[in-house]
């Protein structure tokens, strides 16, 4: 029985020896493996950086818009939008400098939990759709 596959690394069609074969050659297999390991290391490094950043920001009482965005996991422009729509309070110190208090961020998240942003890892599609709708 011939199983026709397309190599996941180079994209060339090949005839697989087993049904679980994903790569056309040992070279493509090694390259795919190295790429997966590299991606995992980068993801782990990114997670560690975010945890370090959040732990350093946990001690602060006032944040710039950039720091508030990193703490909340949103973009800086979204913080500007929240301030403009009066959903988040900010104190202007000068023409160019504004700060957001931690208390105001927590108050915004507590008062409007339905507007709280969900991180990708915390997102569960079953909360919004039934199994029949997903399939």
C-alpha positions in Angstrom: 0.0 0.0 0.0 1.4 3.4 -1.0 0.8 6.4 1.3 1.4 9.7 -0.5 2.4 12.5 1.7 3.9 16.0 1.5 7.0 16.7 3.4 6.3 19.1 6.3 9.7 20.7 5.9 10.4 21.1 2.2 6.9 20.6 0.8 7.8 18.0 -1.7 5.5 15.0 -2.3 6.8 11.6 -1.4 5.7 8.0 -0.7 5.8 7.3 3.0 7.0 4.0 4.3 4.7 4.3 7.4 1.5 6.1 8.0 3.1 8.3 10.6 6.0 9.5 8.4 6.0 13.3 8.1 9.3 14.0 6.3 10.7 12.9 3.0 14.2 12.3 4.2 16.4 12.2 7.3 17.7 15.6 6.5 14.3 17.2 6.5 13.4 15.3 9.7 16.5 16.7 11.4 15.8 20.2 10.2 12.2 20.0 11.4 13.3 18.7 14.8 15.8 21.5 15.2 13.2 24.0 14.2 10.7 22.7 16.8 13.3 22.8 19.6 14.3 26.3 18.6 10.6 27.4 18.7 10.1 25.8 22.1 13.2 27.6 23.5 12.1 30.9 22.1 8.6 30.5 23.6 10.0 29.5 27.0 12.3 32.6 26.9 9.4 34.8 26.0 7.3 33.4 28.9 10.2 33.9 31.3 10.7 37.5 30.2 7.0 38.2 30.7 7.0 36.7 34.2 10.1 38.7 35.1 8.6 41.9 33.7 5.3 41.3 35.6 7.1 40.6 38.8 9.1 43.8 38.5 6.0 45.8 37.7 4.0 44.2 40.6 5.9 46.4 43.1 5.1 49.7 41.4 2.2 51.9 42.2 2.3 54.2 39.1 2.8 53.1 35.5 3.5 54.8 32.2 1.2 53.8 29.4 3.8 51.4 28.0 4.3 49.7 31.4 0.5 49.5 32.0 0.1 47.9 28.5 2.8 45.3 29.3 1.2 44.6 32.7 -2.2 44.1 31.2 -1.0 42.2 28.1 -2.4 44.7 25.6 -0.9 47.2 23.3 0.0 50.8 24.3 -2.5 52.2 21.8 -5.3 50.2 23.6 -4.3 51.9 26.8 -4.7 55.3 25.1 -8.1 54.2 23.8 -9.2 53.2 27.3 -8.1 56.6 28.7 -9.8 58.5 25.8 -13.1 56.6 26.4 -12.8 57.3 30.2 -12.7 53.6 31.0 -9.3 54.1 32.6 -8.1 57.1 34.6 -4.7 58.7 33.9 -3.0 61.6 35.5 -1.2 64.0 33.2 2.0 65.3 34.7 3.1 67.4 31.8 2.4 67.9 28.1 4.1 64.6 27.3 4.0 62.5 30.5 1.0 60.7 31.9 0.8 58.0 34.6 -1.8 55.4 35.4 -2.3 54.2 39.0 -2.4 50.5 39.8 -5.7 51.1 41.8 -7.3 52.5 38.7 -6.3 49.5 36.6 -7.7 47.1 39.2 -10.9 49.1 39.6 -11.5 49.1 35.8 -11.0 45.3 35.7 -13.2 44.7 38.7 -16.0 47.0 37.6 -16.2 45.6 34.0 -15.2 41.9 34.1 -16.8 41.3 30.7 -14.3 43.7 29.0 -11.3 41.9 30.6 -9.0 40.6 27.9 -8.2 36.9 27.9 -4.7 35.7 27.1 -4.4 33.1 24.3 -3.4 30.3 26.7 -6.5 31.0 28.9 -8.9 31.1 26.0 -11.4 28.2 25.9 -13.7 28.0 22.9 -16.1 25.7 24.7 -17.1 28.7 27.0 -18.6 30.4 24.0 -19.9 27.6 21.8 -21.4 24.2 22.2 -19.8 21.1 20.9 -22.3 21.0 18.0 -21.4 24.5 16.9 -17.7 23.9 17.0 -17.9 20.8 14.8 
